[in-house]
């Protein structure tokens, strides 16, 4: 079992000091003492503790001006690494990430909705070792794992509860399974929560109040309110895919109700509608390809899906008053057609004051927000921080 073990962990006070170096900027001991609000001697004890455990190092300034050489304390980003996984109904992505959130190595694979979760977990463990070897990092330096699942997650247990699009994962304890191989913290969240955290990490100054709207096989929203992830009482906050639409659509949903947003506007729903029109569309990616090729029916359906999404998001805007809505997920790759539908309804139905500074933007695929968010949550756990 790979792990350094808890006995090798620095004190809580030392880890709090380490937080001030998480932006990657070295600082003097005096400045660290000032930022932490402690005496220099106290800061020195904590810094020495972090040096002993390998988290930081002292850099001597290259330019010598006489007298005692000055030095700054710097985070050693690769002193520990984390695993970040994004697991959906049709894909699994895994990355090895350093303490600054930089991806060192990554891989992905296709999965089937009927696959047993153990199969995906075995892939994760095997690939984690391959990724570590590829960048010459000891497996023992992997300090935490963050996993985003396309499922409702009970926050207190980390288990999927009645996941509509991943039924085989119901009540599966990913953390317990992985603890057979890694004696390290495992964080399990809804994938859209991870995406929201990832977007917040990518643009912290403008996303203190953020809604991340994912539209793919499923539909959901991740909520950042006051720079913190909002989960709700059980962890299901933002599950808007099963909100009924106002327009008359008597379409059955896999949740057991009818007329849900997800039953009408998700990727599989649009693919089914296009098949009825004689198009060869079996997946969300097929829908995106038809839109990009200029297929009029596909464009109209995606634009309406944006309007339907906008109807529900307009209510979210009234509830949370975000400054930024980021639209992501596979269907968002359809581009302006989906986004235009969302904007049309949100701006029309929300109060002017709520939309005065509201930006609605498409997620940048290069950001890989799900992996970035999973990594951020895993690093938080390494540094003993609650999000």
HELIX and SHEET records of a PDB file:
HELIX    1   1 UNK A    6  UNK A    8  5                                   3    
HELIX    2   2 UNK A   12  UNK A   19  1                                   8    
HELIX    3   3 UNK A   29  UNK A   36  1                                   8    
HELIX    4   4 UNK A   40  UNK A   52  1                                  13    
HELIX    5   5 UNK A  117  UNK A  134  1                                  18    
HELIX    6   6 UNK A  139  UNK A  141  5                                   3    
HELIX    7   7 UNK A  167  UNK A  169  5                                   3    
HELIX    8   8 UNK A  174  UNK A  178  1                                   5    
HELIX    9   9 UNK A  191  UNK A  202  1                                  12    
HELIX   10  10 UNK A  204  UNK A  206  5                                   3    
HELIX   11  11 UNK A  240  UNK A  242  5                                   3    
HELIX   12  12 UNK A  261  UNK A  265  1                                   5    
HELIX   13  13 UNK A  267  UNK A  276  1                                  10    
HELIX   14  14 UNK A  284  UNK A  292  1                                   9    
HELIX   15  15 UNK A  296  UNK A  320  1                                  25    
HELIX   16  16 UNK A  330  UNK A  334  5                                   5    
HELIX   17  17 UNK A  336  UNK A  349  1                                  14    
HELIX   18  18 UNK A  352  UNK A  355  1                                   4    
HELIX   19  19 UNK A  365  UNK A  367  5                                   3    
HELIX   20  20 UNK A  369  UNK A  382  1                                  14    
SHEET    1   A 2 UNK A  56  UNK A  60  0                                        
SHEET    2   A 2 UNK A  71  UNK A  75 -1                                        
SHEET    1   B 5 UNK A 103  UNK A 110  0                                        
SHEET    2   B 5 UNK A  91  UNK A  98 -1                                        
SHEET    3   B 5 UNK A  81  UNK A  87 -1                                        
SHEET    4   B 5 UNK A 142  UNK A 149  1                                        
SHEET    5   B 5 UNK A 185  UNK A 190  1                                        
SHEET    1   C 2 UNK A 153  UNK A 154  0                                        
SHEET    2   C 2 UNK A 159  UNK A 160 -1                                        
SHEET    1   D 5 UNK A 228  UNK A 230  0                                        
SHEET    2   D 5 UNK A 219  UNK A 225 -1                                        
SHEET    3   D 5 UNK A 210  UNK A 215 -1                                        
SHEET    4   D 5 UNK A 324  UNK A 328  1                                        
SHEET    5   D 5 UNK A 359  UNK A 362  1                                        
END                                                                             
